[in-house]
Amino acid sequence: MPPPSLSKAKAKKIDNWLGPLLLAARTVSTAAESFPYLKGVVSTVVILLETVETVKKNREALKELCGNVMEIITIVREQISLHGDTAALRFKGLCGDLEQCLHGVLSAIKELERQPEGLRGRFKELIRGSKTAEEILTYEKQIRELRSNFVLIATMDTNFQVHKVLTVISPVEPPPQITQGVNTCPPPSKIFHGRKKILDQMHTYFLKTGAKQRIFLLHGLGGAGKTQIGLKFIQNSALHYSDMFHIDMSTVETIKTGLKNIALKKDSQDALRWLSNESKDWLLFFDNADDPQIDLNNYFPKCNHGSILITSRNPGLCVHADAHSLVSDLEETEAVELLLKSAAQEMTPKNKEISAEIVKVGPQTVVWILAEHCL
């Protein structure tokens, strides 16, 4: 058994980590007066640390959880000091999630302390199987995930500030040269990433030689990325077509508008007739052909040339196409790379680890971050 002096020294060492955290939390709480939601979460952090301070045997087991919480608060404080209200608003939703999680942690700790003395101790060792201990471990995992989200948003915010500066000081690029022919298709998203297998399949199919009208279908659930894949293919294949036309196939009215625009651009009375008679290789992009009541046969030019790309939620349209591809969710590796690309981050092991944690949380988190900062 170690001498009493050694045991006291060890106990003092264990307690040393809590004092600085509590002091820092109280300092941040004073500075958070201007942001009500931030003040609320910081006040809850102070209460948490004060509660942990009263815990005896379980305090060391809560060290990692408290450390992650304080790292989150430090990130928010630094970002607000750098970017003010703009940065504060970006953390508003996450602060609400963190505060709710911390209330759960507090309840679990108080419940743990109410248990008989013989059941307490280091909760990761002696009462791992108890409901309360499992709740604390669950909250600990949630806080780690929230920490990853705070880190990513802070990193993205810094990089976008740098990007704005570089944009201002960079020389103005000359406007792109106008190519011959008509292209009514918008460009794909600047952060488009992945889908190489599908794009390769489309290139192989469309760029075959031979007198034949080629029709390719991209089908899948809404939001899976069908339109962006189509636009990326068109961007990559622009040199292979004389003209490229985008038509919104959502309704009969939008289809008629698209065909009318083609006719106007080509000084023709009938767009479908012009396409049938045009000998050069054109491409029609039939986007959002989701209505099963619309017969696509009415809108295919009657000829043996040209290319038609269709996007739809309806896999039944495969009957019109010689080739097709199902568009589903991104693979985890592609999702991680997309997240890092959108944040202008290098593909370092640490950055990949952070992004992988966020991707695993679920698509809603990723979509919110990209919509908030990138798209």
C-alpha positions in Angstrom: 0.0 0.0 0.0 1.5 3.4 -1.0 2.4 5.8 1.8 -0.4 8.4 2.8 1.6 11.2 1.3 1.7 9.6 -2.1 -2.0 8.9 -2.0 -2.7 12.6 -1.2 -0.4 13.7 -4.0 -2.1 11.5 -6.5 -5.5 12.8 -5.4 -4.3 16.3 -5.8 -3.1 15.6 -9.3 -6.4 14.1 -10.3 -8.2 17.3 -9.0 -5.9 19.6 -10.9 -7.6 19.2 -14.2 -11.0 20.4 -12.9 -10.0 23.7 -11.3 -8.7 25.4 -14.6 -11.7 24.2 -16.5 -14.1 25.7 -14.0 -12.2 29.0 -13.9 -12.2 29.2 -17.7 -15.9 28.3 -17.9 -16.8 31.1 -15.5 -14.7 33.6 -17.4 -16.4 32.7 -20.7 -19.8 32.9 -19.0 -19.1 36.5 -18.1 -18.2 37.3 -21.7 -21.3 35.6 -23.2 -23.8 38.2 -22.0 -24.4 39.5 -25.6 -25.5 36.1 -26.9 -28.5 34.6 -25.0 -28.2 31.1 -26.4 -24.4 31.1 -25.8 -24.9 32.4 -22.3 -27.4 29.5 -21.7 -25.1 26.8 -22.8 -22.0 28.2 -21.0 -24.1 28.6 -17.8 -25.0 24.9 -18.1 -21.3 24.1 -18.5 -20.5 25.9 -15.3 -23.2 24.0 -13.5 -21.9 20.7 -14.9 -18.3 21.4 -13.8 -19.5 22.5 -10.3 -21.5 19.3 -10.1 -18.6 17.2 -11.1 -16.5 19.0 -8.5 -18.8 17.6 -5.8 -18.5 14.1 -7.2 -15.9 12.1 -5.4 -15.2 8.6 -6.8 -16.5 9.2 -10.3 -14.8 12.5 -11.0 -11.8 11.1 -13.0 -14.1 9.0 -15.2 -15.8 12.3 -16.3 -12.6 14.0 -17.2 -12.8 13.3 -21.0 -16.4 14.4 -21.1 -15.6 17.7 -19.3 -12.6 18.3 -21.5 -14.5 17.9 -24.7 -17.2 20.3 -23.4 -14.7 23.0 -22.6 -12.9 22.5 -25.9 -16.3 23.3 -27.6 -16.8 26.4 -25.5 -13.2 27.5 -26.3 -13.8 27.1 -30.0 -17.0 29.2 -29.9 -15.3 31.9 -27.8 -12.4 32.2 -30.2 -14.6 32.3 -33.3 -16.8 35.0 -31.8 -13.7 37.1 -30.9 -12.5 36.8 -34.5 -15.8 37.1 -36.4 -18.4 38.5 -34.0 -22.1 38.1 -34.5 -21.6 36.2 -37.9 -19.7 33.4 -36.2 -22.0 33.4 -33.2 -25.1 32.7 -35.4 -23.4 29.8 -37.1 -23.1 28.0 -33.7 -26.6 28.8 -32.5 -28.2 25.5 -33.4 -25.3 23.4 -32.2 -25.3 25.3 -28.9 -28.9 24.4 -28.4 -28.1 20.7 -29.0 -25.1 20.9 -26.6 -27.2 22.5 -23.8 -29.9 19.8 -24.2 -27.2 17.1 -24.0 -25.6 18.7 -20.9 -28.9 18.7 -19.1 -29.1 15.0 -19.7 -25.6 14.5 -18.3 -26.5 16.5 -15.2 -29.5 14.4 -14.5 -27.5 11.2 -15.0 -24.8 12.3 -12.7 -27.2 13.3 -9.9 -29.0 10.0 -10.3 -25.6 8.2 -10.0 -24.8 10.1 -6.8 -28.2 9.1 -5.3 -27.3 5.4 -5.6 -26.1 3.5 -2.5 -22.5 3.9 -1.7 -21.6 0.3 -2.6 -22.8 0.8 -6.2 -20.8 3.9 -6.9 -17.1 4.1 -7.8 -15.6 4.5 -11.3 -18.7 4.1 -13.4 -16.8 2.7 -16.4 -15.6 -0.2 -14.2 -17.9 -1.0 -11.4 -21.4 -0.1 -12.7 -20.9 -0.3 -16.4 -24.0 -2.4 -16.7 -26.3 0.0 -14.8 -28.8 2.1 -16.8 -27.3 5.4 -15.4 -23.8 4.5 -16.4 -24.9 3.6 -19.9 -26.8 6.9 -20.2 -23.6 8.8 -19.3 -21.6 6.9 -21.8 -24.2 7.7 -24.5 -24.1 11.4 -23.7 -20.3 11.2 -23.8 -20.5 9.9 -27.3 -23.0 12.6 -28.3 -20.7 15.3 -27.0 -17.8 13.9 -29.0 -19.9 14.1 -32.1 -21.0 17.7 -31.3 -17.3 18.6 -30.7 -16.5 17.3 -34.3 -19.3 19.5 -35.7 -18.1 22.6 -33.8 -14.5 21.9 -35.0 -15.6 21.5 -38.6 -17.7 24.7 -38.7 -14.9 26.7 -37.1 -12.4 25.4 -39.6 -14.8 26.1 -42.5 -15.4 29.6 -41.3 -11.7 30.4 -41.1 -11.1 29.0 -44.6 -13.9 30.9 -46.1 -12.6 34.1 -44.6 -9.2 33.4 -46.2 -10.9 32.6 -49.5 -12.7 36.0 -49.4 -9.3 37.8 -48.9 -7.7 35.8 -51.7 -10.6 36.7 -54.0 -10.2 40.4 -53.4 -6.4 40.4 -53.9 -6.3 38.0 -56.9 -6.2 39.5 -60.4 -9.5 39.4 -62.3 -9.6 36.4 -64.7 -10.5 37.1 -68.3 -14.0 36.0 -69.3 -14.2 32.5 -70.8 -14.2 32.3 -74.6 -17.7 31.8 -76.0 -18.0 28.5 -77.8 -20.0 27.9 -80.9 -23.5 26.5 -80.6 -26.1 26.8 -77.8 -25.8 25.5 -74.3 -28.7 26.2 -72.0 -27.5 23.8 -69.3 -26.3 25.5 -66.0 -22.9 24.4 -64.6 -22.7 21.8 -61.9 -22.0 22.7 -58.3 -18.5 23.9 -57.6 -18.1 21.3 -54.9 -19.2 18.4 -57.1 -17.2 15.3 -56.1 -17.1 11.6 -56.8 -19.5 9.6 -59.0 -16.7 8.5 -61.2 -18.1 5.1 -62.0 -21.4 6.6 -63.2 -19.7 9.3 -65.2 -17.4 6.8 -66.8 -20.4 4.6 -67.7 -22.1 7.6 -69.3 -19.1 8.6 -71.3 -18.6 5.1 -72.6 -22.2 4.9 -73.7 -22.7 8.3 -75.3 -19.4 8.6 -77.1 -19.9 5.4 -79.1 -19.9 5.8 -82.8 -22.7 4.8 -85.1 -26.0 6.2 -86.4 -28.3 5.8 -83.5 -30.2 8.0 -81.0 -28.7 7.4 -77.6 -30.9 7.7 -74.4 -29.5 7.3 -70.9 -31.5 7.4 -67.7 -30.2 8.4 -64.3 -32.8 7.3 -61.7 -33.0 7.3 -57.9 -34.6 9.0 -54.9 -35.0 12.8 -54.7 -31.9 14.5 -53.5 -29.5 11.7 -54.5 -27.6 14.0 -56.9 -29.0 12.9 -60.3 -29.2 16.5 -61.8 -25.7 17.3 -60.6 -24.2 14.2 -62.2 -26.0 15.0 -65.4 -24.6 18.6 -65.4 -21.1 17.4 -64.6 -21.3 15.0 -67.6 -22.4 17.8 -69.8 -19.7 20.1 -68.6 -17.0 17.4 -69.3 -18.5 16.6 -72.7 -19.1 20.0 -74.1 -16.7 19.7 -77.0 -18.5 16.6 -78.3 -21.8 18.3 -79.0 -22.8 21.1 -81.3 -25.7 22.2 -79.0 -26.9 21.2 -75.5 -30.3 22.0 -74.2 -31.8 21.7 -70.7 -35.5 21.1 -70.4 -37.4 20.9 -67.1 -39.7 17.9 -67.5 -41.6 18.5 -64.2 -44.8 19.5 -66.0 -46.2 19.8 -69.5 -46.0 23.6 -69.2 -42.3 23.6 -68.3 -41.6 21.2 -71.2 -43.4 23.4 -73.7 -41.4 26.4 -72.4 -38.2 24.5 -72.9 -39.0 23.5 -76.4 -40.2 27.0 -77.2 -36.8 28.4 -76.0 -35.0 26.0 -78.3 -37.1 27.1 -81.2 -36.4 30.7 -80.5 -32.6 30.2 -80.3 -32.6 28.3 -83.5 -35.1 30.5 -85.4 -37.5 27.6 -85.9 -41.2 27.2 -85.6 -40.9 23.7 -84.1 -38.0 22.6 -81.8 -38.5 18.9 -82.3 -38.6 19.2 -86.0 -35.4 21.3 -86.0 -33.7 18.6 -83.8 -34.8 15.9 -86.2 -33.4 17.7 -89.2 -30.2 18.9 -87.5 -27.4 16.6 -88.7 -24.9 17.7 -86.0 -24.7 15.8 -82.7 -26.8 17.6 -80.1 -27.7 16.7 -76.5 -31.1 17.1 -74.8 -31.1 17.0 -71.0 -34.6 16.0 -69.8 -34.3 16.9 -66.1 -36.8 15.9 -63.4 -39.0 13.6 -65.5 -40.9 12.4 -62.4 -44.5 12.6 -63.5 -45.7 9.2 -64.6 -48.7 10.8 -66.5 -46.3 12.5 -69.0 -45.5 10.3 -72.0 -41.9 11.0 -72.9 -42.4 9.5 -76.4 -44.1 12.7 -77.3 -40.9 14.6 -76.8 -38.3 12.4 -78.4 -37.2 13.8 -81.8 -38.1 11.4 -84.6 -34.6 10.6 -85.9 -31.6 8.3 -85.6 -29.2 10.7 -84.2 -28.7 12.9 -81.1 -28.2 12.2 -77.4 -30.8 12.4 -74.7 -30.1 12.3 -70.9 -33.0 11.8 -68.5 -33.1 12.2 -64.7 -36.1 10.7 -62.9 -37.3 9.2 -59.6 -39.2 6.7 -61.7 -37.1 3.6 -62.6 -39.9 2.5 -65.0 -38.5 5.0 -67.5 -35.8 2.4 -68.2 -38.1 1.2 -71.0 -37.1 4.3 -73.0 -33.3 4.0 -72.4 -30.7 1.7 -73.8 -28.6 2.3 -70.7 -29.3 3.5 -67.2 -27.7 3.9 -63.7 -29.2 4.0 -60.2 -28.0 7.0 -58.3 -27.8 6.3 -54.5 -26.1 7.9 -51.5 -22.4 8.7 -51.7 -20.0 6.1 -50.3 -18.5 7.1 -47.0 -15.1 7.8 -48.6 -16.7 10.1 -51.2 -18.8 11.8 -48.6 -15.7 12.5 -46.5 -13.8 13.9 -49.5 -16.8 16.1 -50.5 -17.0 17.5 -47.0 -13.3 18.3 -46.9 -13.4 19.8 -50.5 -16.3 22.0 -49.5 -14.4 23.2 -46.5 -11.3 23.9 -48.5 -9.4 21.5 -46.3 -6.4 19.3 -47.1 -6.8 15.5 -47.1 -4.8 15.0 -43.9 -5.4 12.0 -41.6 -6.7 14.3 -38.9 -9.2 16.1 -41.2 -10.4 12.8 -42.6 -11.0 11.5 -39.1 -13.1 14.6 -38.1 -15.1 14.4 -41.4 -15.7 10.7 -41.0 -17.2 11.3 -37.6 -19.6 13.9 -39.0 -20.6 11.7 -42.0 -21.4 8.9 -39.6 -23.7 11.1 -37.6 -26.1 11.2 -40.6 -26.8 12.9 -43.9 -28.9 15.7 -42.2 -25.8 17.1 -40.5 -23.7 17.1 -43.7 -26.6 18.6 -45.7 -27.1 21.4 -43.1 -23.3 22.3 -43.1 -23.0 22.3 -46.9 -26.2 24.3 -47.3 -25.2 26.8 -44.7 -21.6 27.4 -45.9 -21.1 26.1 -49.4 -24.0 25.9 -51.8 
